[in-house]
Amino acid sequence: MTQSAYSLQNEQFSPEAFQVASAYQLGEPQEAFHVKHTVTTVAWGIGTAVGGATMIFSALQTIGSTGEGPGFILVLAMGILLLILSILTWLLPLFYRSWHIYVCSNGFLFMHGQQIEVSRWDQIEAIWQRMKIDHRNGTNTITSYKYTIRRQDGAQIVLTSRFRNIARFGQRLRQEVTNCLLPRAIDEYNAGQTLTFGPLSINSAGISNGKNLLPWQQIKSVDEKDSTLWIKKAGKWLDWANIQIAKIPNFCVFMALVRHVQSTSCRAAINRRHYAAALV
């Protein structure tokens, strides 16, 4: 590998990142994520600047016309505060200029300040994903993401929407964790073990929420909508369970295992029908 050979969407690996990735055998460098302005931060920066300037101008007009009214100090202070928040927002990338995520084929690096966190995909024990949803004008928009990653050594990393395109990193993270953990989960399920995913557990009998068991044959649907998991029972109008995804560790593995069990059960049922028809 040559250091200058790896660049994706103009996001260059730093020399230090390249050296660390090589030392830990993280494989081919593939993508980098940095703290930069997003649509949300730009909108917030503009909004606070306009709001602050408007309030200060209004307060100064009060001085020139009616003197210092009872709300003068409050309006002026709020205007100054909004301007300070706007300045801090625009300086955000500068404050976090040493924060970077470097993704390789076998894992990723999280560099912040003088610290370097090295995480191989196969050393990740659990992940949690949290999404903030903005409900407005009849539509739901995801405004921020938060990914909590726990390695097998107990170390924990938290990555948020400070990073531009963090959702793309989250998609890659879920894919790699599923690839690593799903085969073992399937083996444990086939061996008759119970697999726990926070408030939910899965075994050959069905899905349990700690209080009730929903047998596989009675499950109507298991769906993800916005930031919530919805489980429906056949023949029932109300949801059997609705749980915030942020509370479910390795949610991606949970969903993949459920889909595997359902598809396997479906194929088994079809085979039984074909076998029964052949006997007639």
C-alpha positions as CSV (number, residue, x, y, z in Angstrom):
1,M,0.0,0.0,0.0
2,T,1.2,3.5,-0.7
3,Q,0.1,6.2,1.6
4,S,-1.0,8.6,-1.2
5,A,-3.1,6.0,-2.9
6,Y,-6.1,6.1,-0.6
7,S,-8.6,8.9,-0.9
8,L,-12.4,8.7,-1.0
9,Q,-14.6,11.7,-1.9
10,N,-11.7,14.0,-1.2
11,E,-11.3,12.9,2.4
12,Q,-7.6,12.1,2.7
13,F,-6.2,9.8,5.3
14,S,-3.6,11.6,7.4
15,P,-0.1,10.2,7.6
16,E,-0.6,9.3,11.3
17,A,-3.9,7.5,10.6
18,F,-2.2,5.6,7.8
19,Q,0.6,4.5,10.1
20,V,-1.7,3.4,12.9
21,A,-4.0,1.5,10.5
22,S,-1.0,-0.3,9.2
23,A,0.4,-1.1,12.6
24,Y,-3.0,-2.6,13.8
25,Q,-3.5,-4.4,10.5
26,L,-6.9,-2.7,9.9
27,G,-6.7,-3.4,6.2
28,E,-7.3,-1.1,3.3
29,P,-8.1,2.6,4.2
30,Q,-11.5,3.4,2.7
31,E,-13.2,6.5,4.1
32,A,-12.7,9.4,6.5
33,F,-15.2,11.5,8.4
34,H,-14.5,14.9,9.9
35,V,-16.3,17.5,12.0
36,K,-17.7,20.0,9.6
37,H,-20.7,22.2,9.2
38,T,-23.9,20.4,8.4
39,V,-27.3,21.8,7.2
40,T,-28.5,21.8,10.8
41,T,-25.5,23.7,12.2
42,V,-25.6,26.2,9.3
43,A,-29.3,26.8,9.9
44,W,-28.7,27.1,13.6
45,G,-25.8,29.5,13.1
46,I,-27.8,31.8,10.8
47,G,-30.9,31.6,12.9
48,T,-29.1,32.6,16.1
49,A,-27.1,35.4,14.4
50,V,-30.3,36.9,12.9
51,G,-32.2,36.5,16.1
52,G,-29.4,38.0,18.2
53,A,-28.9,40.9,15.9
54,T,-32.6,41.6,15.8
55,M,-32.9,41.6,19.6
56,I,-29.9,43.9,20.0
57,F,-31.2,46.3,17.4
58,S,-34.6,46.3,19.1
59,A,-33.0,47.0,22.5
60,L,-30.9,49.9,21.1
61,Q,-34.0,51.4,19.5
62,T,-35.7,51.4,22.9
63,I,-32.8,53.5,24.3
64,G,-33.2,56.1,21.6
65,S,-37.0,56.4,21.8
66,T,-38.5,55.6,25.2
67,G,-35.4,55.2,27.3
68,E,-34.5,52.0,29.1
69,G,-37.7,50.1,29.5
70,P,-38.1,47.3,32.1
71,G,-37.3,44.7,29.4
72,F,-34.3,46.4,27.9
73,I,-31.6,44.6,29.8
74,L,-33.3,41.2,29.3
75,V,-33.7,41.7,25.5
76,L,-30.1,43.0,25.2
77,A,-28.7,40.1,27.2
78,M,-30.6,37.5,25.2
79,G,-29.5,39.2,21.9
80,I,-25.8,39.0,23.0
81,L,-26.3,35.4,24.1
82,L,-27.6,34.4,20.7
83,L,-24.8,36.1,19.0
84,I,-22.3,34.3,21.2
85,L,-24.0,31.0,20.4
86,S,-23.9,31.8,16.7
87,I,-20.1,32.5,16.9
88,L,-19.5,29.3,18.8
89,T,-21.5,27.4,16.1
90,W,-19.5,28.7,13.3
91,L,-16.3,27.9,15.2
92,L,-17.4,24.3,15.8
93,P,-15.1,22.7,13.2
94,L,-12.2,24.6,14.7
95,F,-12.9,23.4,18.2
96,Y,-13.0,19.8,16.9
97,R,-10.3,20.0,14.2
98,S,-8.4,17.1,15.8
99,W,-11.5,14.7,15.7
100,H,-11.5,12.3,12.9
101,I,-13.0,8.8,12.0
102,Y,-11.0,6.7,9.6
103,V,-12.7,3.6,8.3
104,C,-10.7,0.6,7.0
105,S,-11.8,-2.8,5.7
106,N,-11.1,-4.5,9.0
107,G,-12.1,-1.7,11.5
108,F,-11.9,2.0,12.2
109,L,-9.9,4.6,14.0
110,F,-11.3,7.4,16.2
111,M,-8.7,10.1,16.7
112,H,-9.5,13.0,19.1
113,G,-6.8,15.2,20.5
114,Q,-3.8,13.1,21.5
115,Q,-5.9,10.0,21.8
116,I,-6.4,7.2,19.2
117,E,-9.1,4.6,19.6
118,V,-8.6,1.5,17.5
119,S,-11.6,-0.8,16.9
120,R,-11.6,-3.8,14.7
121,W,-15.0,-4.9,13.5
122,D,-14.6,-8.3,15.1
123,Q,-13.7,-6.8,18.5
124,I,-17.0,-4.9,18.8
125,E,-19.3,-6.4,21.4
126,A,-22.3,-4.1,21.2
127,I,-23.6,-1.0,19.6
128,W,-26.5,1.3,20.4
129,Q,-28.0,3.7,17.9
130,R,-30.1,6.8,18.9
131,M,-31.9,9.1,16.4
132,K,-33.5,12.4,17.1
133,I,-36.7,12.8,15.1
134,D,-38.2,16.1,14.2
135,H,-42.0,15.8,13.8
136,R,-43.2,18.8,11.7
137,N,-45.8,19.5,9.1
138,G,-46.9,15.8,9.0
139,T,-43.4,14.6,8.2
140,N,-40.7,13.0,10.3
141,T,-37.1,14.1,9.7
142,I,-34.0,12.7,11.4
143,T,-32.0,15.6,12.8
144,S,-29.2,13.9,14.7
145,Y,-27.6,10.5,15.3
146,K,-25.7,9.1,18.2
147,Y,-23.8,5.8,18.0
148,T,-22.4,4.2,21.2
149,I,-19.9,1.4,20.6
150,R,-18.6,-1.0,23.2
151,R,-15.6,-3.2,22.5
152,Q,-14.9,-6.6,24.0
153,D,-12.2,-5.0,26.3
154,G,-15.0,-2.8,27.8
155,A,-13.9,0.4,26.1
156,Q,-16.7,2.6,24.9
157,I,-16.8,5.2,22.1
158,V,-19.6,7.7,21.4
159,L,-19.9,9.2,18.0
160,T,-22.5,11.8,17.1
161,S,-23.7,14.1,14.4
162,R,-20.8,16.5,15.0
163,F,-19.3,14.4,12.2
164,R,-20.6,15.2,8.7
165,N,-22.2,12.2,7.1
166,I,-22.3,10.3,10.4
167,A,-25.3,8.4,9.1
168,R,-23.2,6.8,6.4
169,F,-20.7,5.7,9.0
170,G,-23.5,4.3,11.1
171,Q,-24.8,2.3,8.1
172,R,-21.3,0.8,7.6
173,L,-21.0,0.1,11.4
174,R,-24.3,-1.8,11.5
175,Q,-23.4,-3.8,8.4
176,E,-20.0,-4.9,9.8
177,V,-21.3,-5.7,13.3
178,T,-24.1,-7.7,11.8
179,N,-21.6,-9.6,9.6
180,C,-19.5,-10.4,12.6
181,L,-22.2,-11.2,15.2
182,L,-25.0,-12.8,13.2
183,P,-23.4,-16.2,12.4
184,R,-22.7,-16.8,16.1
185,A,-26.2,-15.6,17.0
186,I,-27.7,-18.1,14.6
187,D,-25.5,-20.9,15.9
188,E,-26.6,-20.1,19.5
189,Y,-30.2,-20.0,18.5
190,N,-30.0,-23.3,16.7
191,A,-28.4,-24.7,19.8
192,G,-31.5,-23.8,21.8
193,Q,-30.0,-20.9,23.7
194,T,-31.7,-17.7,24.6
195,L,-30.2,-14.5,23.1
196,T,-30.8,-11.2,25.0
197,F,-31.1,-7.8,23.3
198,G,-31.7,-5.4,26.2
199,P,-35.5,-5.6,27.0
200,L,-36.1,-8.3,24.4
201,S,-34.9,-11.9,24.1
202,I,-35.1,-14.5,21.4
203,N,-35.2,-18.3,21.5
204,S,-36.8,-21.1,19.6
205,A,-40.1,-20.5,21.3
206,G,-40.4,-16.9,20.2
207,I,-39.7,-13.3,21.3
208,S,-40.0,-12.3,24.9
209,N,-40.3,-8.8,26.4
210,G,-39.5,-10.1,29.9
211,K,-43.2,-10.4,30.9
212,N,-44.8,-12.2,27.9
213,L,-43.7,-14.6,25.2
214,L,-44.9,-14.1,21.6
215,P,-44.5,-17.4,19.8
216,W,-43.1,-17.2,16.3
217,Q,-46.2,-18.5,14.6
218,Q,-48.2,-15.7,16.2
219,I,-46.0,-12.9,15.0
220,K,-47.7,-10.7,12.4
221,S,-44.9,-8.2,11.9
222,V,-41.6,-6.9,13.3
223,D,-40.9,-3.5,11.8
224,E,-38.6,-0.5,12.4
225,K,-40.2,2.9,11.9
226,D,-38.4,6.1,12.7
227,S,-36.7,5.4,16.0
228,T,-39.1,2.7,17.3
229,L,-39.4,-1.0,17.0
230,W,-43.0,-2.2,16.5
231,I,-44.0,-5.8,17.0
232,K,-47.6,-6.9,16.1
233,K,-49.4,-10.0,17.2
234,A,-51.6,-11.8,14.6
235,G,-55.2,-11.2,15.2
236,K,-54.6,-8.2,17.5
237,W,-55.2,-4.5,16.7
238,L,-52.9,-3.1,19.3
239,D,-49.1,-3.5,19.2
240,W,-47.7,-6.3,21.2
241,A,-44.6,-4.2,21.9
242,N,-43.2,-0.8,20.8
243,I,-39.7,-0.1,22.1
244,Q,-37.2,2.7,21.4
245,I,-34.4,1.4,19.3
246,A,-31.9,3.3,21.4
247,K,-32.7,0.8,24.3
248,I,-31.9,-2.3,22.2
249,P,-28.2,-3.2,22.0
250,N,-27.2,-4.7,18.6
251,F,-30.6,-3.8,17.1
252,C,-29.2,-4.6,13.7
253,V,-28.3,-8.1,14.8
254,F,-31.7,-8.5,16.4
255,M,-33.5,-7.6,13.2
256,A,-31.3,-9.8,11.1
257,L,-31.8,-12.8,13.4
258,V,-35.6,-12.3,13.4
259,R,-35.6,-12.2,9.6
260,H,-33.5,-15.3,9.5
261,V,-35.8,-17.3,11.8
262,Q,-38.9,-16.1,9.9
263,S,-37.5,-17.0,6.5
264,T,-36.2,-20.4,7.8
265,S,-39.7,-21.1,9.3
266,C,-41.4,-20.1,6.1
267,R,-39.1,-22.4,4.0
268,A,-39.7,-25.3,6.5
269,A,-43.5,-24.8,6.3
270,I,-43.4,-24.8,2.5
271,N,-41.3,-28.0,2.5
272,R,-43.8,-29.7,4.9
273,R,-46.7,-28.8,2.5
274,H,-44.8,-30.1,-0.5
275,Y,-44.0,-33.3,1.4
276,A,-47.6,-33.7,2.5
277,A,-48.8,-33.1,-1.1
278,A,-46.4,-35.7,-2.4
279,L,-47.9,-38.3,0.0
280,V,-51.4,-37.8,-1.3
